[in-house]
Amino acid sequence: MDIGPSLRLSSQITPPRKMPDALPIAETFISIQGEGSLTGVPSWFCRTAGCNLRCRWCDTPYASWSPEGKTRTVNALFAEARASGVRHAVLTGGEPMLFPAIEDLTQRLQSAHMHVTIETAGTVDRALSCDLISVSPKLANSTPTDDPRDPLGIWAKRHEARRFDPQTLRSVLTRGRTRQVKFVIADPRDVGEIDEILAQVGIDPGEVMLMPEGITTPEPGRVRWIVDLCVSRGWRYCPRVHIEVFGNVRGT
């Protein structure tokens, strides 16, 4: 009996147990950081393959819905980062905190005096330290309800159950020397949920960034309400500069 794509994908998010010093990697590349407080900074990106969530609007489905890539050792990744010629490393996904070897990679990058950013949804915690912890808690607008990629609704249930845990998120936020919290916002009704998360976790307004949902550069009129909201709340508007420069393509 065919178990369906929703269940088959769940077996693809961890590296082989015989290789604890390795990570499943969807892609590595050098580009500019496109989001957040380090926007525009040349960086080496390492995108892990595999995620414990399935956002309906995910812009990297090759690292979540249909994980692609190959297993690579920490040694190989570290050597590539050192040879990149840039001083900033961004560990992203998928969900990089799923994999134990991310701790070793982070430590080695920092020992080489590289600035390390970890981009995470804040649902999995690990005993590591980075320079910037960039957390993107998932709102209800991310749940893939009635998504054709999930015909049995299995991932919708998993996603909704996993997407926010205040205790885990609070711990994850302590892992960086600095931190930022990015919310993908699609509708004014999302604001109440953001307020609830901020109240539960204890996040300062200056650490909050709002990013409009979508994989294209939005028209000014469509996001003006988000800008106005940032002004009134002391939050920050977070564009996707890499989308403006390169479009929604891999390796950027």
C-alpha positions as CSV (number, residue, x, y, z in Angstrom):
1,M,0.0,0.0,0.0
2,D,1.3,3.5,-0.9
3,I,1.9,5.4,2.4
4,G,1.6,8.7,0.6
5,P,4.1,11.6,0.2
6,S,3.4,13.1,3.6
7,L,4.8,10.0,5.4
8,R,7.6,9.3,2.9
9,L,9.0,12.8,3.4
10,S,9.3,12.4,7.1
11,S,12.1,9.8,6.7
12,Q,14.3,12.2,4.8
13,I,15.2,14.8,7.4
14,T,18.0,13.2,9.4
15,P,21.5,12.2,8.3
16,P,22.7,8.5,8.5
17,R,23.1,7.5,12.2
18,K,26.6,6.1,11.3
19,M,27.7,9.6,10.4
20,P,27.2,11.8,13.6
21,D,29.8,14.3,12.2
22,A,27.8,15.0,9.1
23,L,24.8,17.0,8.0
24,P,22.2,16.6,5.1
25,I,22.9,19.6,2.9
26,A,20.6,21.1,0.3
27,E,23.0,23.7,-0.9
28,T,26.0,26.0,0.1
29,F,26.7,29.2,-1.7
30,I,28.2,32.7,-1.3
31,S,25.9,35.7,-1.5
32,I,24.7,38.7,0.4
33,Q,22.5,38.3,3.4
34,G,19.0,39.3,2.2
35,E,17.1,39.6,5.4
36,G,17.4,41.1,8.9
37,S,19.9,43.2,10.7
38,L,22.9,42.0,8.5
39,T,21.2,42.7,5.2
40,G,23.7,43.3,2.5
41,V,26.7,41.5,4.3
42,P,28.6,39.1,2.1
43,S,28.1,35.6,3.7
44,W,28.7,31.9,3.2
45,F,25.4,30.1,3.4
46,C,24.9,26.5,4.5
47,R,21.4,25.2,4.0
48,T,20.5,22.0,5.7
49,A,18.0,19.6,4.1
50,G,15.1,18.6,6.3
51,C,12.5,20.3,8.5
52,N,10.1,19.4,11.2
53,L,7.5,21.9,9.8
54,R,5.8,22.3,6.5
55,C,4.9,26.0,5.9
56,R,2.3,26.4,3.2
57,W,4.3,29.4,1.8
58,C,7.8,27.9,2.3
59,D,10.2,29.5,-0.2
60,T,12.7,26.6,0.1
61,P,10.6,23.5,-0.5
62,Y,13.7,21.6,-1.6
63,A,14.8,21.8,2.0
64,S,11.5,21.0,3.6
65,W,8.6,19.6,1.6
66,S,10.9,17.6,-0.7
67,P,14.3,17.6,0.9
68,E,17.2,17.4,-1.7
69,G,21.0,17.2,-1.4
70,K,23.6,15.0,0.1
71,T,25.3,14.2,3.4
72,R,28.4,16.2,4.0
73,T,30.9,16.1,6.8
74,V,31.6,18.9,9.2
75,N,35.2,18.8,8.1
76,A,34.2,19.4,4.5
77,L,31.8,22.2,5.3
78,F,34.3,23.9,7.6
79,A,37.0,23.8,4.9
80,E,34.6,25.3,2.3
81,A,33.6,28.1,4.7
82,R,37.2,28.9,5.4
83,A,38.0,29.0,1.7
84,S,35.0,31.2,0.9
85,G,36.9,34.4,1.6
86,V,34.0,36.0,3.6
87,R,33.8,36.4,7.3
88,H,30.1,35.7,7.9
89,A,28.5,32.3,7.9
90,V,24.7,31.7,7.9
91,L,23.4,28.3,8.9
92,T,19.9,27.9,7.7
93,G,17.4,25.4,6.4
94,G,15.0,23.7,6.5
95,E,15.6,23.6,10.2
96,P,19.4,23.4,11.0
97,M,18.8,22.8,14.7
98,L,17.4,19.3,14.0
99,F,20.9,17.9,13.5
100,P,23.4,17.3,16.3
101,A,26.4,18.1,14.0
102,I,25.3,21.7,13.8
103,E,26.8,22.2,17.2
104,D,30.3,21.1,16.1
105,L,30.1,23.1,12.9
106,T,29.0,26.3,14.7
107,Q,31.8,25.9,17.2
108,R,34.5,25.4,14.6
109,L,33.3,28.4,12.5
110,Q,33.5,30.6,15.6
111,S,36.9,29.3,16.5
112,A,38.0,30.5,13.0
113,H,36.7,33.9,13.9
114,M,33.8,33.8,11.5
115,H,30.6,35.5,12.6
116,V,27.8,32.9,12.7
117,T,24.1,33.4,12.2
118,I,21.7,30.6,12.8
119,E,18.3,30.9,11.2
120,T,15.7,28.7,12.9
121,A,11.9,28.5,13.6
122,G,12.7,28.2,17.3
123,T,11.0,24.8,17.8
124,V,14.2,22.8,18.4
125,D,16.9,23.8,20.9
126,R,20.5,22.8,21.1
127,A,23.4,23.6,23.5
128,L,25.3,25.9,21.2
129,S,26.4,29.5,20.9
130,C,26.3,31.7,17.9
131,D,26.8,35.4,17.2
132,L,23.2,36.1,15.9
133,I,20.3,33.8,16.6
134,S,17.7,34.7,13.9
135,V,14.3,33.2,14.9
136,S,11.2,33.1,12.7
137,P,8.3,31.8,14.9
138,K,5.5,30.4,12.6
139,L,2.1,31.9,12.8
140,A,-1.2,30.2,12.0
141,N,-0.9,31.6,8.5
142,S,1.9,29.0,7.9
143,T,-0.2,25.9,8.5
144,P,-0.7,24.0,5.3
145,T,-4.4,23.4,5.6
146,D,-5.9,21.8,2.5
147,D,-2.5,21.8,0.8
148,P,-2.4,19.4,-2.2
149,R,1.1,18.4,-1.1
150,D,-0.5,17.0,2.1
151,P,-3.7,15.2,0.9
152,L,-4.2,13.4,4.1
153,G,-3.7,16.4,6.3
154,I,-0.9,14.6,8.3
155,W,1.6,17.5,8.0
156,A,-1.0,20.1,8.7
157,K,-1.6,18.4,12.1
158,R,2.1,18.0,12.8
159,H,2.9,21.5,11.8
160,E,0.1,23.1,13.9
161,A,1.2,21.0,16.9
162,R,4.9,21.9,16.5
163,R,5.1,25.4,15.2
164,F,5.2,27.2,18.6
165,D,6.3,26.2,22.0
166,P,7.1,29.2,24.3
167,Q,9.5,27.3,26.6
168,T,11.6,26.1,23.7
169,L,11.5,29.5,22.0
170,R,12.7,31.2,25.1
171,S,15.7,28.9,25.4
172,V,16.6,29.2,21.7
173,L,16.7,32.9,22.0
174,T,19.5,32.7,24.6
175,R,21.8,30.9,22.1
176,G,22.9,34.1,20.4
177,R,25.1,37.0,21.5
178,T,22.5,39.1,19.7
179,R,19.0,38.1,18.5
180,Q,16.3,39.0,16.1
181,V,12.8,37.7,15.7
182,K,11.2,37.7,12.3
183,F,7.5,37.2,11.6
184,V,6.0,36.4,8.2
185,I,2.9,38.5,8.2
186,A,0.1,38.1,5.6
187,D,-3.0,39.8,7.1
188,P,-3.8,42.4,9.8
189,R,-5.4,39.5,11.7
190,D,-1.9,38.1,12.3
191,V,-1.0,41.0,14.7
192,G,-3.0,39.6,17.6
193,E,-1.1,36.4,17.4
194,I,2.2,38.2,17.2
195,D,1.3,40.1,20.4
196,E,0.5,36.9,22.2
197,I,3.8,35.4,21.3
198,L,5.7,38.5,22.4
199,A,3.9,38.5,25.7
200,Q,4.5,34.8,26.4
201,V,8.2,34.9,25.4
202,G,9.3,38.3,26.5
203,I,10.7,39.9,23.3
204,D,11.6,43.6,23.1
205,P,9.9,45.6,20.3
206,G,13.3,46.5,18.9
207,E,14.1,42.8,18.2
208,V,10.9,42.3,16.2
209,M,10.9,42.3,12.4
210,L,7.9,42.0,10.1
211,M,8.4,40.3,6.7
212,P,5.5,40.4,4.1
213,E,4.5,37.0,2.9
214,G,5.4,36.2,-0.7
215,I,8.3,35.3,-3.0
216,T,8.3,38.4,-5.2
217,T,9.0,42.0,-4.4
218,P,5.7,43.5,-3.2
219,E,4.1,46.5,-4.6
220,P,4.4,49.5,-2.2
221,G,0.7,49.9,-1.7
222,R,0.3,46.2,-0.6
223,V,2.8,46.5,2.3
224,R,2.2,50.1,3.4
225,W,0.0,48.9,6.3
226,I,2.9,46.7,7.5
227,V,5.3,49.7,7.5
228,D,2.7,51.8,9.4
229,L,2.4,49.0,11.9
230,C,6.2,48.9,12.4
231,V,6.2,52.7,13.0
232,S,3.4,52.5,15.5
233,R,4.8,49.5,17.4
234,G,8.6,50.2,17.3
235,W,9.1,47.1,15.2
236,R,11.3,46.9,12.1
237,Y,10.2,46.3,8.5
238,C,12.2,43.4,6.9
239,P,12.4,43.3,3.1
240,R,13.9,40.4,1.2
241,V,16.8,42.1,-0.6
242,H,18.0,38.9,-2.3
243,I,14.5,38.6,-3.9
244,E,14.8,42.2,-5.2
245,V,18.3,41.5,-6.6
246,F,18.2,37.9,-7.9
247,G,14.6,36.9,-7.9
248,N,13.3,33.7,-6.2
249,V,16.1,31.4,-7.3
250,R,18.4,28.9,-5.5
251,G,21.9,29.8,-4.5
252,T,21.2,33.4,-3.6
